Amino acid sequence: MNLKEFIQDESINRSWINEEHICVYVRRSKRFIDGQLKDCLDLANVSVDEEERGKGIFSKFLIHFEKEAVNLNRTVYLENVLEKRLQKHLMEVKNYKLLNFHCEVATFIKT
């Protein structure tokens, strides 16, 4: 399944998305954030082919994912971001809000 198929089939709430050089686990969810129950699109697990890392594959996927979330009026929820460089990039460049930080692992949202 690719992201377009997942977005179009509202009966599917979670799925592994397989696109060229990237595999991503996504969910539709409702989360209590900042005192409100919000509809979210979760990005929970990402794997980029080792030989393709550092070539912008995840960045391109995230841009597309964010656009779909906007179209669906959903908050983007990025779960368990481990890489420090990505954590910094999400906050400083992509305007994500740090929701939780525990044991070097960060969770972010973008509304």
Stockholm file with secondary structure:
# STOCKHOLM 1.0

chainA/1-111         MNLKEFIQDESINRSWINEEHICVYVRRSKRFIDGQLKDCLDLANVSVDEEERGKGIFSKFLIHFEKEAVNLNRTVYLENVLEKRLQKHLMEVKNYKLLNFHCEVATFIKT
#=GR chainA/1-111 SS CCHHHHHHCTTCCEEEEEETTEEEEEEEEEEEETTEEEEEEEEEEEEECGGGTTSSHHHHHHHHHHHHHHHTTCEEEEEEECCHHHHHHHHHTSCCEEEEEETTEEEEEEC
#=GC SS_cons         CCHHHHHHCTTCCEEEEEETTEEEEEEEEEEEETTEEEEEEEEEEEEECGGGTTSSHHHHHHHHHHHHHHHTTCEEEEEEECCHHHHHHHHHTSCCEEEEEETTEEEEEEC
//
